[in-house]
Amino acid sequence: MKIIGIGDNVVDDYAHIRTMFPGGNALNVSVYASKLGCESAYLGVYGSDAAAEHVQRTIAELGVDGSHCRRADGENGRAILTIEDGERVFVSSNEGGVSKTVSMEFIFDDIEYLQSFSVAHTSAYSYMDDQLARLQPLIPTVSYDFSDDFDAEHALSLCRYVDIAFFSCAEWTEQATIDLLQESVSRGCTLAVATRGPLEAILFDGQSWFRQAPQTVTPTDTLGAGDAFISGFLASYVSGKAESGVRPTSLIEDSLAKAALFAAEICRVQGAFGHGLQY
């Protein structure tokens, strides 16, 4: 199975230890998919600074295809953060750096390349919303991470272009989360998934409800845990769908369990997936 992450890449700058780690939702999913045995690629915009060079060099070393990315003069995406008791705490960001000024329309320059993937994943930080309507017909499964600071009505308006929607709802009540997932499927998603911090993740497929408790782990760094959950679920669910004789209910349950396990593994790694560069 082939997975492509389209959109954001950043360096996560741990200023307290003067170390920057490659990251960003779309890029993380690409890297995690590779770690899970999938053929993967990343498609996005890099800046022209040392941070961009570090991210590009790292994904090349990890075997993630970045051959169709663009480069623009200026700052790469950067987030400043610190760690408190194993929990990542964001301080500030440059909101994607050069990504703010380069239209993601360039991803359609090679339609045949896009169509070679089974899954395309993007996010609320990827400046991809205007491209979703054109992307969806090209790829069997489009996945979108709305993260935790989404506007509900805007998110719901995009669900007709998204097959699997992920939300972070740790601050939402259970009933509000359930209502959001129901409405997401009503608006067009095949599956809607909400992670809820230390509480059970909830998934709705239009007919049945599924729940998955997080794995208990003493975290080194929770950065990337949500992206790892997404990657673990996609790698298991989409590859399982291609196999005949797999019951949908069993497939969803198994995929959620694998997602939770992989997220726990990533919590033991500093940065989203290591490869820190001191400065």
N, C-alpha and C positions, 0 to 999 in steps of 0.2 A: 504494500500500500504506500502511496505517495502523499505526503502532507506538505503544504506550503503555508508559511506564515507571512501575511502581507500587512505591512504598516510599520509600527513603531519599533525603533531600536534606541537604546540609551546606554550611557554608562551610569551605573549606580555608584555615586561618589560617597564613600564612607569617609567623610572629612576627619572624623576623630582618629582614624588610623592612616589617613592619607593614602587610601587605596581605592582604585576604581575597578568595578566589576562590570562585564557586559550584561545587558539586560534589556527589558522592554517586553511587553506582552507578546507581540507577534514573533519577535526573535526568540523569546524563551520557548514558546510552543514549538518552533522549528527545531531548536536544540534538544528539547525534551523528547520530541518525536523520534529524533535520531537515536537518542539513548535507549528508547523503547524498541528499537529494531526496525523503524520505518525509514524509507528513503525520504529525505526531507530537503526543503529549500526555504530560503528567506528572500523576500522581495520588498525593498524599501529604499529609503533615502539616507545617505551618509553625509556628514559634514566633511570638512577638510582639515580637521585638527587631529591631535594625537589620540584623543578619545575615539574618534572614528576609525583610525588605523588599528587601534587595539581590538575593537569589536570585529572588524573585518578579518584581521589576522586570526582571531580566536575561532570564529566559525569555520574558517578554512581549515584550521587544524583539526576541528571536530568533524569534518566531512559533510558540513551543511552547504548546499549549493547556494552561492550568492551571486551567480553570474549575471543576473538580470537587474541588479540594483543600480541606482543612480547616485551620483556624487554631486554636491553643490558646495560652493565656497561659503564657509561660515562654521558656526558651532554645531557639533553633533548634539543630539539629544542628551541631556544630563539631568539627573535627579540627585539632590543632596539629601542624605539620610544618615541616621545613626541607629544603634541597637540598644534597646533597654530591656533587660531580662530576657533576651532571645527574641524579642519582638521588634520588627523593623518599624522605625518611626520616620516618616518623610518630613523633611524640613522645608525644601523648596525645589523648584525645577525651572528649566527654561522652556517648558511646554513643547518639547520636541525639537528645539533648535531650528535647523534649516528645513525640517519637515513642514513647518508652518507655511513656507513660501513656495514649495514645489508641489504642484498638483499630482495626485496619484493616478491621473489618467494615463500616464506612461506605461502602466502595467499591461495595457491592452496592445502595446506595440508588437507583442508576440503571442497571438491568440493560441496558436498550436502548443506553445509551451504551457500556458495556463491549463489547457484542456488535458494535459498529461497527468494532472493531479486528481486524486480521489477526494481530497479535502482541502479547502482553503479556510484558514482561520484569520480573523482580524479583530479589531478592538475599538473601544471608544476613544482611544488615544492615537489612532492610526490615520486620521483624516481621510477615511475611506467611505464615509456615509454616502457621498454623492456618487460613488462608483458601484454600490451594491446592486442596483437594479440591472446593470450591465454584466456584473460578475456572476450572479446566480445562475443564469442559463448555461454558463460555460463549464461549471464544476458540479459534480453530483451532490456534494455536501458543503454548504457554507456555514461556518461556525463563527459566532460573534460573542466577545466578552464585553458586557456592558459595565463591568466593574461595580463600584459602590457609590459613585457620585452622579449617577445617571438621572436625567429628567424622565420620569415614567412615560409621559405621553410621547416624547420624542422617541424613546426606546421602542415603544409599542408600534409607532408608525413605521419602524424599520423591520418589524418582524415578518412582513410579507416577503422580504428578500433574504431571510435567514432561516436555515433549516434547524440548527441547534443554537439556542440562546442561553448564555450563562449570565447569571446575576450574582453579585455579592450582597447579601441581605442580612448581615450580622446585626444591623441596627433596626431592622424591621420586625414587627410582630409576626408571629406565625400565620395569623389569618391574613394579614396584608401580603405576606409572601405568597401564600396560596392563591389569593386573588390575582396577583401579578402574573403568576405562572399560567393560570387559567386563561387570562386575557391574552397572554403572549401566544398561546396555542390557537386561541380563537382568531387572532390577527394573522396567523399564517405559519408559525413555527411547527415543526414536527415534534420536537422535544424542547422543553424549557426546564432549566436547572438553576437552583439557587443554593449556593453555599452560605453557611450561617455561622462562620467562626467556629467556636467550640461545640456548637449544636449540630444536629443532623442536617446534612444536605437533603434537599427535597427535589424530586424530578416528577414532571407530569408529561404524559405522552398523549393526552387528549382523552384517555379512557381510564388509566390507572395511575395511582400515586406510588412513588417509591421513595424510600428513605435510606440514608447511609450515614452512620456515625463516623466521625473522624477517628483515625488511629491515634492512640495515646503515644506521645513522644515528648521527650524533653528537647526543645528546639535549640539548635545553635543559632539559627537565623530563619525567620519565617518568610523572608523575601522569596517570592517565586512559588509559594505553596499553592496558591490559587491557580496559577498557570500550569503547575504540575498536575493538579487535579483535572483540569481541562484536557491536557495532553494524554493523561492516562485513560480518561474516558474515551476520547476520540480514537486513540490507537486501538483500543479493545472493541468498541462498539462498531466502528465503520468496517474494520476487518472482519468482525463476526457477522455483520449483515451480508457480506459477500459469500459466506459459507451456507450451503443448503442444509436444512434440517435443524437449524438453531432456533429455538423458540424465542420470540421477542422478549418475553418476561425474563427468562433466564439470562439472556444477553444483557439486558439493562442492569439486572442485579449484579452480574459478574463484572460488568464494566464499571459500575459505581464502586465496587469493592476494590478493584485494581486502581481506580483513580485515587481513592483514599490512601491506599498503601504507598503509591508513588509520591503523593504529596507529603506523606510523613517522611519518606526517604530524603526528599529535597530539603526538609526542615533541618536536616543534620549537616547541611553544606553551607559554608559562608558565601554570601552573595547568591544570586539566582542559581548559578551552576559553577561557582568557583572562578578560576582564571583571573584572580585579582592582579592588578598592576599598581605597584607603589609609585608615588610621585613626590 
